[in-house]
Amino acid sequence: MTWFVGWFATINLWKIVGLGGQLVFGSRFFVQWFVSERQGRSVIPVAFWYISLFGSLLTLVYAFYIQEPVFIISQLGGMVVYSRNLYLIRREKKAAQEAPAA
């Protein structure tokens, strides 16, 4: 357990970026839970994907700094999924706006 205490004893800006990324990334679950509770059904709001992307980006920056390939690969993979979901949502909204009124 001393390594854990030692890690925090040597905190620096990069560690703050890494921790911040994980906090942002983890907060997306609370957003999803809150929206689902308000609607009374399981919902994944658009904010979930933006938070995922931003948290993943911060974590990726930290992973590059610490030169951790496993971390880098996992964050890049997630960012592809989050970006794709945002693209699909944007495409769907655009199509709905362009559809003739029924």
Residue, then its C-alpha position, 0 to 999 in steps of 0.5 A: m500500500t505504500w506505493f499508493v501513498g507514494w504515488f500521491a505524495t509525488i503528485n504533479l500536473w500530469k497525474i492531475v490530468g490522468l486523474g481528471g480524465q478518469l473522473v470525467f470518464g467515470s462521471r458519465f455513468f452518473v449522467q446516464w443514471f440520472v437521465s434514466e431515472r428522470q425518464g423512468r427507462s434506460v436512456i443513454p443521453v448524448a452527453f454520455w458520449y461527449i463525456s466519454l470522449f472528453g474523459s478518454l481524451l484526457t486519459l489518452v494524453y496522460a497515457f502518452y505521457i507515461q508511455e503506456p501502450v496498453f492504456i493508449i490502445s484501449q483509450l484509442g479504441g474507445m474514442v472510435v466508438y464514442s466518436r462513431n456514436l456522436y456521428l450517428i446521432r448527428r446524422e439522425k438529427k440531420a435526417a429528421q430535420e431534412a425529412p418532409a413534414a408529414 
